[in-house]
Amino acid sequence: MNKVALLVRVSSADQKQERQITELTTYAEAKGYKIVETICETISGSKTNTERKAIQTLLELARTGKVNKVLVHEVSRLGRATPEVLATLEELHSYKVSIVVMNYNLETLNPNGSLNSMAQFLVTILADIGRMERLTLIERVKSGMAEAKRQGKHIGRKKGSVKATDKMLLEYKKVVKCLNEGHTVRDTAKICEIGISTVQRVKNKMKELEQEAKG
């Protein structure tokens, strides 16, 4: 039986992972794959592989022979930096682990373990398209902000809508405690019974305070 790891990535805490998990699970079950582990992360796809714990976990599963396939919803879930995506593929292939891209129904290794050259080519193209889409989006945002600034419009939150750092950390001291103990944003949200976006804001405030202390 094929042993598969599901890799799920969203860029921000406000985005939901459930849809990807549900669709990947349904796909895996239809193919008769045994799901060994579901790896979820909330991080920008532009980060390097060494900065992504999910990729490191995935590679460890491949190294130890616990999986022989990795299932992703689309190529951009592997990352939005083409060299990083290709580095992931190369290492996985060295362990005879194939990448299955659900939305294109393609697999990077053939059943005999040889490289599926056409699939590899398509993954490379799709990864680069994802990279270009991200760069285009960034340029559009910058252009929109510059235009709004020229028109004298306020950019960002309304004044007074963001709580002072010390006040926020005091109000959410239980959240601070959980984060300091090493809990993830998602786990902290469950423990404290509040929204993930709130936990992320507290975490950001903690970082700001830490940077101020260092500076």
Steps between C-alpha positions, in 0.01 A plus 500: 500500500620851419581701812434869457554824690260788441669841482274798570613863501322832543670838500325663797324403821170636366495246218342159551682168455190280528403513131843381388502222760151379405570496126840334538358236733216421258748475213735274697217268603377476141851400390535245781787687668570453870536843662798481736508864604329832423752784516352848536673836513414868493787675326582694187592279206794730428686374809801273454476128568716534811248752640208265444454236770241325282753439222755372751240262648411383151861431407551309824202278421651435158849432640367244746288323239170575673343636181546440130269779380426860594160639409448875451195695386702704248866570425497834685443309827858374461614862481510810281878511453580276203854398613364393841222294340746328268738432790214331689415288196863399447546385859168315510584326173835391643298303757267369225214709636263643243305827507133473404337831399126456549355781289692384192488129587869464422779307670872570474619137511381208290377176669847345451667792682640668189454872443184610321672762284179666381364529854833644619487754216143602585582537871793727409278716277219516759746593775635785291148619416426508874814704560407751230142526629632590844734766360215645293274513805769677703546759224124558477474553875793743499354687203157521666648630825711758316194624309294521820780694664513745208128557546553572868316189620591336831685169464459228763285480813309794634673691774419359841388163363816319612551447871826601663746213522515483880121522534442222247757267657351561843148429375611178330752383759378140470576513127845643573566219749401231249715649224797529735454132587547415133141434395412574136261780409229246414543303824505820705174611339340169602636510854393863557178459301557808284554566131823411323529855362496640857776263607704601196462870589616429855797308363588792272481741795732273699751512212474878482570526873795262471648700211460826694679345797789389276516834322 
